[in-house]
Amino acid sequence: MKLKTLEKELNFIQTSEPCELMNYIASVAPFRAKSEKALVLRQCIEATRLYLNKYGLRSSARIALFRANHPDLVAEVLAQYASSEEVLNEFLTHGAYHTIKHYLHMTAAPLYPEQEVVEAGNEREILSLVKNHKTTAFARLELIMRGNPRIIDAIIIRGKLNEREKLAIMTHAPWQEAALLVDTERKDEQKKLLQQLLLIRFSSERKIAAVIARQRFGKLAEDFFFRHASFELLVKYIKHYNIPNGQEMLLQRGSKDKIRRYLSRNRLCSGGEKLLLDRGCHAEIKVYIKQFYFSEDNEVRFIKRGNHREIMLYITKHSLCDEAQKELIYRRNHAEIMYFVSTYPLANAAEDVLMKCGTPEQIRAYNENAPFVCS
């Protein structure tokens, strides 16, 4: 049954399970335009792919998809709309730089008007092009990414840069060009954002630390901070503002030594523990479990992971939740079971499993130690 209002569609897209979402897409009429964009932003890849193949996507949803930059979906959109100049322009204007470069490499014919001049690389001709002609968004981005200060200066002075081009300058250009972009920005809100990006990229850690102690960045500046700040600043910021999923970012950003030092001193949230186990680095897990025990779901995941050395270290430091106890016994590792039943009481459900699956020696050890363990 089709959802009757935009509000209901948006709520369904945001809260439904992936299988529910795919069933709805397969059997009901297409979403409204705003809901299509919400579907893309949810990043449920298979649901988006099904919708794309069944109904296509309107412009706002395609632009959101190009910005999200899932390479397989981008390729499918470009293939489906291969003859559409509008879709190609959307891709060149809003797509990720390296994805566009890959597409250009795979395509023989020029895809934007200035491509021949840009690829020839003659500074004089390019400066003339930038100063005297209106250039397309991707031509400007390509020239910014090449890093020639004189050409970047000319692009900034000519003005009318989009968000992607401004971000490229703040990310890749030297201080002088980044500062020029800030100075020439006329909109107060945008100028404040660019000043924050300039601070994040070029200021000392001491100065940045003083700023983040007083205020939290807005979303765009915060995203930039997460990509460019040092590991130590990230730790301070995430702790100070209790950032959801912040610990996952730390595990993905730090060096091996910094991550291990962090894990030895800080308990992870459930998502951080899951990422730690998914990374599967024995040295990191070892450091963490010497100090902390896992949440119940992750403890079960840890036992199922099945690393004997890690499990033995863990149970010398911590007991196990009921479900993890059962999983330990199901593993049928004699040394693990003998140590655990000789050291800890079993939950009722785990005791039942031991009586069914355990060896006589394991059951005898448990019965002999049960009174001692429970006292």
C-alpha positions as CSV (number, residue, x, y, z in Angstrom):
1,M,0.0,0.0,0.0
2,K,1.4,3.4,-1.1
3,L,2.3,5.8,1.7
4,K,0.0,8.8,1.3
5,T,2.1,11.7,2.5
6,L,5.7,12.9,2.1
7,E,6.1,12.8,5.9
8,K,5.2,9.1,6.0
9,E,7.5,8.3,3.2
10,L,10.5,10.1,4.8
11,N,9.8,8.4,8.2
12,F,9.6,5.0,6.5
13,I,12.8,5.5,4.6
14,Q,14.7,6.6,7.7
15,T,13.4,3.9,10.1
16,S,12.5,0.8,8.1
17,E,14.7,-2.3,7.9
18,P,16.6,-2.7,4.6
19,C,14.4,-5.7,3.6
20,E,11.2,-3.8,4.3
21,L,12.5,-0.9,2.2
22,M,13.4,-3.1,-0.7
23,N,10.0,-4.9,-0.6
24,Y,8.2,-1.6,-0.7
25,I,10.3,-0.4,-3.6
26,A,9.7,-3.6,-5.5
27,S,6.0,-3.6,-5.1
28,V,4.8,0.0,-4.8
29,A,4.9,3.2,-6.9
30,P,8.0,5.4,-6.9
31,F,8.7,7.9,-4.1
32,R,8.3,11.7,-4.2
33,A,11.4,13.7,-5.2
34,K,12.4,14.6,-1.6
35,S,12.0,11.0,-0.6
36,E,14.3,9.8,-3.4
37,K,17.0,12.1,-2.1
38,A,16.4,10.8,1.5
39,L,16.8,7.2,0.1
40,V,20.1,8.0,-1.4
41,L,21.3,9.8,1.8
42,R,20.4,6.8,3.9
43,Q,23.1,4.9,2.0
44,C,21.3,1.6,1.8
45,I,23.2,0.6,-1.3
46,E,21.0,-2.3,-2.5
47,A,17.8,-0.4,-1.9
48,T,19.1,2.5,-3.9
49,R,20.3,0.2,-6.7
50,L,16.8,-1.5,-6.9
51,Y,15.1,1.9,-7.0
52,L,17.4,3.2,-9.6
53,N,16.9,0.2,-11.9
54,K,13.1,0.2,-11.4
55,Y,12.3,3.9,-11.5
56,G,15.4,6.0,-12.2
57,L,16.3,9.0,-10.1
58,R,15.3,12.7,-10.3
59,S,18.0,15.4,-10.4
60,S,18.2,16.2,-6.7
61,A,18.7,12.5,-5.9
62,R,21.3,12.0,-8.6
63,I,23.3,15.0,-7.3
64,A,23.1,13.6,-3.7
65,L,24.3,10.3,-5.1
66,F,27.2,11.9,-7.0
67,R,28.2,13.7,-3.8
68,A,28.0,10.6,-1.7
69,N,30.4,9.0,-4.2
70,H,29.6,5.3,-4.0
71,P,31.6,4.3,-7.1
72,D,29.3,1.4,-8.2
73,L,26.1,3.4,-8.0
74,V,27.8,6.4,-9.7
75,A,28.8,4.1,-12.6
76,E,25.2,2.7,-12.8
77,V,23.7,6.1,-13.0
78,L,26.1,7.2,-15.7
79,A,25.4,4.0,-17.7
80,Q,21.6,4.4,-17.3
81,Y,21.7,8.1,-18.4
82,A,24.6,7.7,-20.9
83,S,23.0,9.9,-23.5
84,S,21.9,12.7,-21.1
85,E,24.0,15.8,-21.1
86,E,22.2,17.0,-18.0
87,V,23.3,14.0,-16.0
88,L,26.9,14.3,-17.2
89,N,26.9,18.0,-16.2
90,E,25.5,17.1,-12.8
91,F,28.3,14.5,-12.4
92,L,31.1,16.9,-13.5
93,T,29.7,19.7,-11.2
94,H,29.0,17.6,-8.1
95,G,30.9,14.4,-8.3
96,A,34.1,13.5,-6.4
97,Y,37.3,14.6,-8.1
98,H,39.0,11.1,-8.3
99,T,35.8,9.4,-9.5
100,I,35.5,12.0,-12.3
101,K,39.2,11.6,-13.2
102,H,38.7,7.8,-13.4
103,Y,35.7,8.3,-15.7
104,L,37.6,10.8,-17.9
105,H,40.4,8.2,-18.2
106,M,38.0,5.6,-19.4
107,T,36.3,7.9,-21.9
108,A,38.1,8.9,-25.2
109,A,36.0,11.9,-26.2
110,P,36.4,15.3,-24.3
111,L,33.7,15.6,-21.6
112,Y,34.0,19.4,-20.8
113,P,34.7,22.3,-23.2
114,E,38.0,23.4,-21.7
115,Q,39.5,19.9,-21.5
116,E,42.0,20.3,-24.3
117,V,43.4,23.5,-22.9
118,V,43.5,22.2,-19.3
119,E,45.2,19.0,-20.2
120,A,47.8,20.7,-22.4
121,G,48.9,22.5,-19.2
122,N,50.2,25.7,-20.8
123,E,50.1,28.3,-18.0
124,R,49.7,31.3,-20.2
125,E,46.8,29.8,-22.1
126,I,45.1,28.6,-18.9
127,L,45.4,32.0,-17.3
128,S,43.9,33.6,-20.4
129,L,41.0,31.1,-20.2
130,V,40.3,31.7,-16.6
131,K,40.5,35.5,-16.7
132,N,38.6,36.0,-19.9
133,H,36.1,33.2,-20.2
134,K,33.4,31.5,-18.1
135,T,34.7,28.1,-17.1
136,T,32.9,25.0,-16.1
137,A,32.9,23.7,-12.5
138,F,35.1,20.7,-13.2
139,A,37.7,22.7,-15.2
140,R,38.1,25.0,-12.2
141,L,38.3,22.0,-9.8
142,E,40.9,20.3,-12.0
143,L,43.0,23.4,-12.1
144,I,42.8,23.9,-8.3
145,M,43.9,20.3,-7.8
146,R,46.9,20.8,-10.0
147,G,48.1,23.4,-7.4
148,N,49.5,26.2,-9.5
149,P,49.3,29.3,-7.2
150,R,49.0,31.8,-10.0
151,I,46.1,29.9,-11.6
152,I,44.4,29.4,-8.3
153,D,44.7,33.1,-7.5
154,A,43.1,33.9,-10.9
155,I,40.3,31.4,-10.2
156,I,39.6,32.9,-6.8
157,I,39.6,36.5,-8.1
158,R,37.3,35.6,-10.9
159,G,34.9,34.4,-8.2
160,K,31.6,32.4,-8.4
161,L,33.1,29.2,-6.9
162,N,30.9,26.4,-5.7
163,E,31.2,24.6,-2.4
164,R,33.3,21.8,-3.8
165,E,35.8,24.2,-5.3
166,K,36.1,26.2,-2.1
167,L,36.7,23.1,-0.1
168,A,39.4,21.9,-2.6
169,I,41.2,25.2,-2.1
170,M,41.0,25.0,1.7
171,T,42.1,21.3,1.5
172,H,45.0,21.4,-1.0
173,A,46.1,25.0,-1.7
174,P,49.0,26.8,0.1
175,W,48.3,29.3,2.9
176,Q,48.4,32.3,0.7
177,E,45.7,31.1,-1.7
178,A,43.5,29.7,1.1
179,A,43.8,33.1,2.9
180,L,42.9,34.9,-0.3
181,L,39.7,32.9,-0.6
182,V,38.7,33.8,2.9
183,D,39.5,37.5,2.3
184,T,37.5,37.6,-0.9
185,E,34.4,35.9,0.5
186,R,31.5,38.3,0.8
187,K,28.8,36.2,2.6
188,D,29.3,36.4,6.4
189,E,28.2,32.9,7.2
190,Q,30.4,31.4,4.4
191,K,33.3,33.6,5.5
192,K,33.0,32.3,9.1
193,L,33.1,28.7,7.8
194,L,36.2,29.4,5.7
195,Q,38.0,31.1,8.6
196,Q,37.4,27.9,10.7
197,L,38.8,25.7,7.9
198,L,41.8,28.0,7.7
199,L,42.3,27.7,11.4
200,I,42.0,23.9,11.4
201,R,44.5,23.4,8.5
202,F,47.1,26.0,9.3
203,S,47.1,27.0,13.0
204,S,49.1,25.5,15.8
205,E,47.7,22.6,17.8
206,R,47.8,24.9,20.9
207,K,45.6,27.5,19.2
208,I,43.2,24.9,17.9
209,A,42.9,23.3,21.3
210,A,42.0,26.7,22.8
211,V,39.3,27.2,20.3
212,I,37.7,23.7,20.6
213,A,37.6,24.1,24.3
214,R,35.3,27.0,23.9
215,Q,33.1,26.1,21.0
216,R,32.0,23.2,18.8
217,F,32.4,23.5,15.1
218,G,29.4,23.5,12.7
219,K,28.8,20.4,10.6
220,L,30.9,21.3,7.6
221,A,33.8,22.6,9.7
222,E,33.6,19.6,12.0
223,D,33.8,17.2,9.0
224,F,36.9,19.0,7.9
225,F,38.3,18.9,11.4
226,F,37.8,15.1,11.5
227,R,39.7,14.7,8.3
228,H,42.6,17.0,9.0
229,A,43.2,17.4,12.8
230,S,45.9,15.5,14.6
231,F,45.0,12.4,16.5
232,E,45.6,14.2,19.9
233,L,43.2,17.0,18.9
234,L,40.6,14.5,17.8
235,V,40.7,12.7,21.1
236,K,40.2,16.0,23.0
237,Y,37.4,17.1,20.8
238,I,35.5,13.8,20.8
239,K,35.8,13.5,24.6
240,H,34.8,17.1,25.2
241,Y,31.7,17.0,23.0
242,N,30.9,13.3,23.4
243,I,30.7,12.8,19.7
244,P,28.6,9.8,18.5
245,N,30.8,7.3,16.6
246,G,33.9,9.4,17.4
247,Q,35.9,6.5,18.7
248,E,35.4,4.7,15.3
249,M,37.0,7.8,13.7
250,L,39.9,7.6,16.0
251,L,40.5,3.9,15.2
252,Q,40.6,4.8,11.5
253,R,42.8,7.9,11.8
254,G,45.6,7.1,14.2
255,S,49.0,5.5,13.9
256,K,49.4,2.0,15.4
257,D,51.2,3.3,18.5
258,K,48.7,6.1,19.1
259,I,45.7,3.7,18.7
260,R,47.2,1.2,21.2
261,R,48.0,3.9,23.7
262,Y,44.4,5.2,23.4
263,L,43.0,1.7,23.8
264,S,45.0,1.1,26.9
265,R,43.4,4.2,28.6
266,N,39.9,4.5,27.2
267,R,36.9,2.2,27.2
268,L,35.2,2.0,23.8
269,C,31.5,2.4,23.1
270,S,29.7,-0.6,21.5
271,G,30.4,0.7,18.0
272,G,34.0,1.2,18.7
273,E,34.4,-2.3,20.1
274,K,32.7,-3.7,17.0
275,L,35.1,-1.9,14.8
276,L,38.1,-3.0,16.9
277,L,37.0,-6.6,16.4
278,D,36.3,-6.1,12.7
279,R,39.8,-4.6,12.2
280,G,41.1,-7.9,13.7
281,C,44.5,-6.5,14.8
282,H,45.7,-8.9,17.6
283,A,48.0,-6.2,19.2
284,E,45.1,-3.7,19.5
285,I,42.7,-6.3,20.9
286,K,45.3,-7.5,23.3
287,V,45.9,-4.0,24.7
288,Y,42.2,-3.4,25.1
289,I,41.2,-6.6,26.8
290,K,44.0,-6.3,29.3
291,Q,42.1,-3.3,30.7
292,F,38.5,-3.6,29.7
293,Y,35.7,-6.1,29.0
294,F,33.5,-6.0,26.0
295,S,29.8,-5.2,26.0
296,E,27.6,-8.3,25.8
297,D,27.0,-8.4,22.1
298,N,30.7,-7.7,21.3
299,E,31.8,-10.3,23.9
300,V,29.8,-12.9,22.0
301,R,31.3,-11.6,18.7
302,F,34.8,-11.8,20.3
303,I,34.3,-15.5,21.4
304,K,32.9,-16.4,17.9
305,R,36.0,-14.8,16.4
306,G,37.8,-17.8,17.8
307,N,41.3,-16.6,18.6
308,H,42.6,-18.9,21.3
309,R,45.3,-16.7,22.6
310,E,43.0,-13.7,22.9
311,I,40.3,-15.8,24.6
312,M,42.7,-17.2,27.2
313,L,44.0,-13.7,27.9
314,Y,40.4,-12.3,28.2
315,I,39.1,-15.0,30.6
316,T,42.2,-14.5,32.9
317,K,41.0,-10.9,33.3
318,H,37.2,-11.1,33.0
319,S,34.2,-13.4,33.2
320,L,31.7,-13.8,30.4
321,C,28.1,-12.9,29.9
322,D,25.6,-15.8,29.7
323,E,25.5,-16.0,25.9
324,A,29.3,-15.7,25.6
325,Q,29.7,-18.6,28.1
326,K,27.6,-20.8,25.9
327,E,29.6,-19.9,22.9
328,L,32.8,-20.7,24.7
329,I,31.5,-24.1,25.5
330,Y,30.3,-24.7,21.9
331,R,33.9,-24.0,20.8
332,R,34.9,-27.2,22.6
333,N,38.4,-25.9,23.3
334,H,39.5,-28.0,26.2
335,A,42.0,-25.5,27.8
336,E,39.5,-22.6,27.6
337,I,36.7,-24.6,29.1
338,M,38.8,-26.1,31.9
339,Y,40.2,-22.7,32.9
340,F,36.8,-21.0,32.8
341,V,34.8,-23.6,34.7
342,S,37.6,-23.8,37.3
343,T,37.5,-20.1,37.8
344,Y,34.0,-18.7,37.3
345,P,30.4,-19.8,38.0
346,L,28.4,-20.7,35.0
347,A,25.0,-19.2,34.1
348,N,22.2,-21.7,34.2
349,A,21.9,-21.8,30.4
350,A,25.7,-22.3,30.0
351,E,25.6,-25.0,32.7
352,D,23.0,-26.9,30.6
353,V,25.2,-26.6,27.6
354,L,28.2,-27.9,29.5
355,M,26.2,-30.9,30.7
356,K,25.2,-31.7,27.1
357,C,28.5,-30.9,25.3
358,G,31.2,-31.0,27.8
359,T,33.6,-33.9,28.4
360,P,33.5,-35.9,31.6
361,E,36.7,-34.2,32.7
362,Q,35.3,-30.7,32.1
363,I,32.0,-31.6,33.9
364,R,34.0,-33.1,36.9
365,A,36.2,-30.0,37.1
366,Y,33.1,-27.8,37.1
367,N,31.3,-29.9,39.8
368,E,34.5,-29.9,41.9
369,N,35.0,-26.2,41.7
370,A,31.4,-25.0,41.7
371,P,31.1,-24.6,45.5
372,F,34.4,-22.7,45.6
373,V,33.5,-20.6,42.6
374,C,30.1,-19.6,43.9
375,S,31.2,-18.8,47.4
